[in-house]
Amino acid sequence: MTQTAWDQRYDTPGYLFGLEPSAFLVAQRHRLARGMEVLAVADGEGRNGVWLAAQGMTVHAVDGSAVALRKAARLARDRGVSLRATRADLVTWDWPRAACDAVVSIFLHLPPETRPAVNRAMARALKPGGVLILEAFHPEQRRHGTGGPSVASMLYDQATLRADFEGLLAFDLLEDGEVALGPGVDLDTGHDRVGHTIRLVGERMA
């Protein structure tokens, strides 16, 4: 989707993906400490970035949608936290280098012609020993129909992520499986959805 298309999708009174942070991110809280510099990639309306800021971290959220980032700023104000926000095309953005203690990427999906470079830029944004926390939809997700891209090449499996981060990350966790995704605001459902995701935690190699 283009930035304009995402602006249009986010231009609703509510929050498209809800206000609660990713359950996988919350489960990795023990890897994160107050005062860390965290880059929240494709952070959308801020549900993850604002949660990170509320845990005492310094958060830089980057997303392609100005509409989403305005909603993220509003959420941050409502929660009484600070959030630095940048609108950028992740493919052409001048990424930080060795500047972040953690990078968080939740449900960012890119086509194969741009995905490897962006993934490697995320890893290179980390300081040595810094942690990348990533969750995305796996190809098996297409059986569920509960979110994510319909194009198979934009879904991630273990081999794809191993290749993208080769030589940059030491993996603490790389697994896929069925998970409860939570309520889907954009799908107008009040019950938990089941999906198939891939989850990665890796540390930046020196």
Protein Blocks (a to p, Z undefined) as FASTA:
>chain_A
ZZklmmmmmmcfbdfkojbdcfklmmmmmmpcehiacddehklnommmmmmmmnopacdd
ddfblklmmmmmmmmmmnopacddddddfklpccdehkbfbdcdehiacdfklmmmmmmm
mmmmpcghiacddddddfklmmnongcjfbfklpccfklmmmmmgokaccfbdcddddde
bjafknopabdcddddddddddddZZ
